[in-house]
Amino acid sequence: MEQQPELYGLNQAGDKLIYNFGVYGPNASHHACPSQKANQEYVSESLRWLFTTLPQLSGVQLETGDTGVCQCQLLP
């Protein structure tokens, strides 16, 4: 996302959604905009790769929540 900053989720002020929750150490949590087609395709391709590479997996857990909800103009 640092290479493609236009894919970041944004808060109401238009700032990138980057949080440091303190529970992960010094690493910040970067939130992508779920409305960006490129981000949707990245997730789809990542899951395709995962299940192709590890066919023994019976599932994965993808989480979304109320932390870092994108407020950009692309909202459906």
N, C-alpha and C positions, 0 to 999 in steps of 0.2 A: 504494500500500500504506500510505502514511502516513495516508490518509483512511479506510482500512479495515484497521486493524492486526490484526484477527482473521484476515486472510488470510496473514499471515506464517508461514513455517516456524519451528519451534521446536527448540532443542537439548534435550538431556536434562534440563537444569535449568529448562526452560520459558522461556528467554530467546529473543528474536527472533534469527533468523539474519541478521546484518548483519556483513559482513567488509570490512576495508580491506586489500586485498592489496598495495597500494603500486605496482602496475604500471599502474593506471588513473588515477594522479594522486590528487587529494584526494577523489574520488568513492568512496563505499562501495558494496559489492555487496549488494543486498537480495534475499533468497531467499523465494519464495512457497511455501506448502504445496501440494504436488502432489495431495494428497488432498481439498482443498477444491473442491467442485463449481464455485464461482464462478471459481476460477483455471483449471480445465479449460475452462470455457466461454469465458473470456477468450482463452486460447490458440487454441481452435478458431475463434472469431470473428476473431481477428487473422490467422490463416492464410487463412481464407475471404476476408477483405478484401484481403490481399496478392495472392493469386492472381487475384482478380477485377480488381483495379486494374492488375496487371502480368501479363497472361496469357502473356507471352512467357517467363516464368520456367519452368524445367523442374524446379525443386526448391529446397528450402532445407535447411539443416543445423540441427537442433535438438539442443542438447547437454544432457546430464544427466551427473552424475558423483558422485564421493564427497565433494565439497565441499558443505557445507551440506545434508546429508541431514536432512529433517524428522523429528523424533522425537515428534510429537504423538500424541494418542490416536486420530486418524482413520486411522492406518495400516491398509491393507486386510489 
